[in-house]
C-alpha cells in the first residue's frame, strides 16, 4: 500500500492544518519541538491571521444571506404596487377617465395597455420611479389623481426596495472584500504549511514509517493512500432522530463533499489515512465537526451525526 502526503486545497483544509500545527507547537516540551524558530514565527503570524479573515468572511456571508429574504419581499411589493398602478391606470383609460395620451407621462406606449416588464431589480426601480415622475407631471397638467394604489403608495414601496437593495449591494461588496483578504493569504498559508510539514517529517525521519506518520498527523500532516475508503454518512435531527435531507457533508482534509438524500444518507469515498474530519452544515442546523479514526485494517466506516436545530 502506497501512502503519500497531501497538502490542503481548500480554506477549511488550510485552517485545519495551520491550527493543528500551532496547537501542537504550543503544547510540546522543548525537546519535542519539531519546528525551527523562523518557521515558528511565520506560523504564529499566519495561523491567527487566516482564522481572522475566515471569520470575517463568514460574518459577511451571514449578513448577505440574512438580507436576501428582505430584499426579495421588498422587490415583490414594489413590483406588485407598480404593476397595479399601471393596470388601474389602463382600466381608467378604457373607461375614458384618463386620455390614452396620458400614458406618455409614464413613458408607456400610448396605444398599448401592456404593463411593462419588471423581471429585474433595475426594471422594478425604473418603472417605479417613472410612476412618480410621470404622475407628478400628469397631475400638474390637470390630470385626475390616481388611487388604489396612489402614486405615494407606489413610491414608498419602491423606495423601501431601493434601500434594501442598496444595503444588499453593500453587503455583497463587503463579502467580496473579505474573500479577497482570504485569497491574499493563500500563498503564505500554503508555504507555511509545507514548511511545517517538511520540518515535522524531517524531525521524525528516523522513526519507522507508521510511527512517523502517526506523530506527524498530530502536527496536522495529512496522508492519503492508494486504498479507497468508504464512509457511510447519516445525518439526523438531534431531537426527532429523523434523517435530514440536504446536509453538506465535507471531508475537510481532502475537500470531498456530498449532500445527504431524503433519508439523511450519503456516501463519501477517499484515500485518506489515519483520521478524517467531517464537517456537517445545513441552513437550519448548527454546523458540527466529527473526527473519525481510521485503523489501517478497515475500509468501510459508518459516520453518524446528530445535528441541533437552530
N, C-alpha and C positions, 0 to 999 in steps of 0.2 A: 504494500500500500504506500503510494507516494503522498507525502504531506508537505504542503507549501504554505508560505506566509502570504497573507492577503491584506494589503493596505486599504483603508476605508475609502469609499467612493461617494459617500453622502454626508450631509451635515450631521445627521444623527450619529453616523459612524465615527466622524471626526470628534464629536463631543464625547462619545463613549470612550474612545481611545485616549484622548488627552486627559479626561477625568480619571480614568483608571491609572494612567501613568503618574499623574500628580498625586493621587491618593496614596499610591504605593511608595512614591518618592518621599512623601511627607511622613510616612509611618515606619520605614525600615530603620534599623540601627545603622550607624556609620559603616560598619564592616560589610553590610549587605547593600550598600548604596551602589547601584549599577551605573549611575549616570555621572558624567563629568560635570564640573562646575559650570562651564559655558552652556551646556545643554539644560542644566537645572534652571539657569537664569531665563533662557528662552521659553522653557516650559512654564515657569511661574508667570510669565507675561502673557503668553498666547492662550493658556487654558482659561483663565477668568475672562480674558478679552473676548474669546469666541463665545463663551457662555453668555456674556452680557449682550452681545449683538444678536444671538439667537433668541434670547428672551425679548429683546426689543422688537424683533421681527414678529414673534408670536403675539405680542401685545398689539402691534399694528394690525396684524391679520385679524385678531379678535375684534378690534374696533371697526374694521372694514366690514366684517361679516355681520356685526350687530346692527349696522345701519341699513343693510341691504333690504330687509323687510320693510323698514320705514319708508325708504325711497320708493320701493315698488308700490306700496299702498298710496303714497302721495301722488305718484305718477298716475295711478289708476283713477284717483279722484279728479286730478287736473284734466285728464283726458276725457273723463265722463262729463264733467261740467262744461268743458269747451265744446264737445260734440253735441251735448243737449242744447247749448246756446244756438249753435248753427241749425240744428234740427227745428227748434221752436221758431227761429227767425224765418226759415224756409216755409214753415207752416203759415206764418203770418203773411209771407209773400203770396202764398196760394190763396189766402183769404182777402187779399188786397189791403191788408193792414199796413204793409210796407211795400213800396215800389221795388221791383226786382233790380232796378238800377242801384239801389242802396247796397246791394251785395258788394259793389266795388269798394265801399268803405273798408270792407274786411279783406280786400284783395282776392275775392272769390270771382268765379266766372258768373257774370250777370245772367246768363242764360241756362245755368245749371243749378239744380237743387242738391248736388252731391256734397256730402260732408267731406272735408279734406282728410287725407290720410294722416294718421298720427301714430305711426308704429314706433318711431324712435323718440328718444328723450328730446332731441333737438326740435323735432316736429311738434311735439306737445307744447314746448315753450314758445316756439314761433307762432303757432296759431292761437295760443292763449294770450300772447301779447298783442296779436292783431285784433282779438276781441276788444281789448281795452282801447287801443289807439283808434280803431275803426268806430267803436261805439261812441267815444267822446266826440269825434268829428261828425258823426251822423246826427247825434242829438243836438250838437251846436248848430247844425244846419237846419234844425227844425223837425227832425225825425222823432217819432214817438219812442219813449224809453222801452227797453225790453224787460221782461220779467220771466221768472220761472225757467232758467235762473237769470238773475240780473248780472250785469257786467261786473259789479264789485264782488259778487259771489264767485264768479269765474276767476277774477284777478286774484282773490285771496287764495284759492286753491292752487293756482299756477305759481304764485309767489312762494307758497309753502313748499311746493315741489322743487322750485329752483333752489331754495335754501338748503333743503336736504340733499339735493343732487350735488350742490357745490361742496357740502360737508363730506359727502362720499368721495368726491374727486380729491379733496384734500387728504382724506384718509388713505386713498389709493396711492397718492404721491408719497405719503409718509411710509407706506409699506414698501414702495419701490426703493426709497432711500435706505430703509432698513435692510432690504435684500442686497443692495449694493454694498452696504457695510459688511455683511456676511461674506459676500464673494471676495471682497478686498482682503479678507483674512485666510482665504483658501490656500494660497501659495505658502505662507509661513506655517499654517497649521500642518499642511502635508509634509513640509520639510522637517518640522519638529517631530512629528510622529515617526517619520522614517529614521531620524537621528536617534530618538529614544529607543526604537525597536532594534536598530543596529547595535547600539551600545549594550542593551539588555542581552541580546543574543551573544555578543562577544563576552560579556561578563560570565555567562553560563556555558561557554563553549567547550569546557572540559567535562561537562555532565553527559550522561547517557541521553540520547535524543528524547525519549519520553519525559525524563526528568527536566531537561532543559525547556521543553515546550510547556510543561506544567508550571514551572516557575516564571517563564516569560509571559504566560497568559495572565498572571497576577499583575503584570505591568500593562496589560491591555493588548498584548500582541494577539493577533487573530490568525489561526491556521485553518486551512482547508485541505481536503484530501481528494483522492480520485474515487472514493467510495461514497455514493449518494445516500443521504439520509432522508427519511420521510417523517414529516411532522403532521400528525392529525390534530387539527385545531378545532376546539369547540368553545365558543363564547356564549355565556348565558347571563341572564339577569340575576343579580345577587339576591333578589327578593323572591321572584317568581320561579327561578330556575329555568325559565323559557329561553330557548335559543334566540340569539339576536342576529338579525339579518343586517348586512352592510357594515360589519365591523372591519376596519382596516387592520389587518394582521401583518406586521412587519418584522422580519428578521433583521435586526439593526446592523449586525456586523457585516452582512452581505447585501443588504437593501432589497431582499426578496419581499414582495408584497402581494397579498391576496385578500379578497373580500369574502366574508362569510356568506353563505347562502341562507335561504329562508329558515333552515333548521339551526343556523348558527355555526355551520361547519365549513371548513376549507382545508386544503392540503398544501403544505409548503415543502418543497424538496430543496436540499442544499448539500454541499460537501463540507460544511463547517465541521470542525473537530473541537473537543474539549468542553466548551459550553456555548450556549446560544441564548441571546437576549431577545425576547419578543416584546414588541410594543403594540398594544391594542388601543385603538381610538375609534370613537363614534360621536357624532354631534350631540347625542342625547345622554352620553355617559362620560364618567370621569376616566381619563386615559390611565392605563396601567401597564407596567412592565412585569414580565415573568422571565426568570432566568432558569434555563434547563441544563443540567449537567449531562454530558454525553459520554457514557462509557464506550470504549472502543469496540466492545464486542456486541453492541446493539446498533441496529439500523432503522428501527421504527419507534417513534416516540409519540405518546399522547400528551397533548398540551391543552389544559382546560383553564379558562379564566372566568371569574365571576365579576362582572362589571357593575358599578354602582351608578344608578340613575341620577342625573343632575336635577 
